């Protein structure tokens, strides 16, 4: 690491204070930076800013920041050049501690400093200073000095973090993750087009809609007494329909949304009840933040999952909300919205990384799920989605389960078939994809021997007794490399000027002028294809776009029935 750092003329630790604006931009208040080679510290108030940043941004200058997407937003607001080399210590904090606990712990600057015993201001004082900035001025000379000193404090702490961590970091890959931080600032600045007028109408009519939905939805379940969900009646419904349900250590059934989501994958008839419970649980179900320009934006929580994917809060990000709510995504007049998905991304990644010829053949077929059904004799040659749609829908959710070592009892429940049929499928899957299964065993053995797992571009997970079991180790490569792929595609797309507005698990959303959407979608597909080739050593995964022109909405088919029901009630 020390030798790599010698290649940089400047090592600048940077921090900015700013005020978010209603249109998704920011108003930059001040900037402080420390050049580590000369120990030169400079503080600039916004009235002293020039047309270019006061520190170098070329390939021989390393910009060091904590949660660098904030500083990137300031560069975008000021029209300053994009730094070519960024080291985001937030990303590297997540990288350093990933896998130590089952769930992510706090990774704020204060938390990182506290864990290392680095002196810093108390949390309460930090909030006081941030409130002073957000007040918006005018500030007295004394207040201005306090803000600059506060900003300088964050620079000093960040510099000390860098000093403690620099020998542990993988600099080339860390700066690639830094490019992603800048790309995320561009994505958040663009924002997802959102129908705020309809959102307000729904909120204003929510009490009436709730009452009518209970009447409409509950006629198929009989689990409500008035407007209250009755657990005993729900257990009776489950027993009548032969639906197994997870049970808490207390002996009571689990009624959180995760339990309903999992069961609804196996029993789609539960989806309306899940959506109804979600609606009834909130006084205002549609509190997605929306700017004055009608765009939804939220912090994406990058690298938050163990496999390195984003995890934005679903009640703040419309593209992470329940599928029926995504009808609120609507381009404005003259615009179009598009989502490009990697087709069966995790299956394709596993096929290529394992080198399983049959698995690659299945991925390259017209339909993975029917390919498998035909291969094992459960569907005739030439079966298609149109001729065997119900069979395909039954196999679709089980293919990833088979890939990730689902147990026979769970698979039987998923397919609603006897356990002996599930065991047959598990056996046939191993026979048809033998190279994949050998690779999977090799992957897990390597993980537990070396106590680390690495994706292609360096995202890593520590193997500990706390948070990594056999199946999690097996899942890592398909999922973590999917995350690497989406990050690369986001970098390529934003740097090419494509207006990316939102990121999902394996998909990228853009919003463009209507006359430009086809060209932008084509460019995005090239970026996504290139990203898959980089991760998979030349193999290109397929990408499928969905384009929505004004005045239409982005409605996923799975959520359409509930959306249309609510629209009728509205």
Buried (B, 14 or more C-beta within 10 A) or exposed (E): EEEBBEEBEBBBBBBBBBBBEEBBBBBBBBBBBBBBEEEEBBBBBBEEBEEEBBBBBEEEBBBBBBBBBBBBBBBBBBEBEBBBBBBBBBBBBBBBBBBEEEEBEEBBBBBBBBBEEBEBBEEEEBEEBEEBBEEEBEBEEEBBEBBBEBBBBBBBBBBBBBEBBBEEBBBEBBBBBBBBBBBBBBBBBBBBBBBBEBBEEBBEBBEEBBBBBBEBBBEEBEBBEEEEBBEEBBBBBBEEEEBEBEEEEEEEBBBEBEBBBBBBEBBEEBBBBBBBBBBBEEEEBBEBBBBEBBBBBBBBBBBBBBBBBBBBEBBBBBBBBBBBBBBBBBBBEEBBBBBBBBEBBBBBBBBBBBEBEBBBBBBEBEBBBBBBBBBBEBBEEEBEEEEBEEBBEBBBBBBBBBBBBBEBEBBBBBBEBEBEBBBBBBEBBEEBBBBBBBBBEEBBEBBEEEEEBBBBBBBBBBBEEEBBEEEBBBBBBBBBBBBBBBBBBBBBBBBEEBBBBBBBBBBBBBBBEBEBBBEBBEBBBBBBBBBBBBBBEEBBBBBEBBBBEBEEBBBBEBBEEBBEBBEEBB
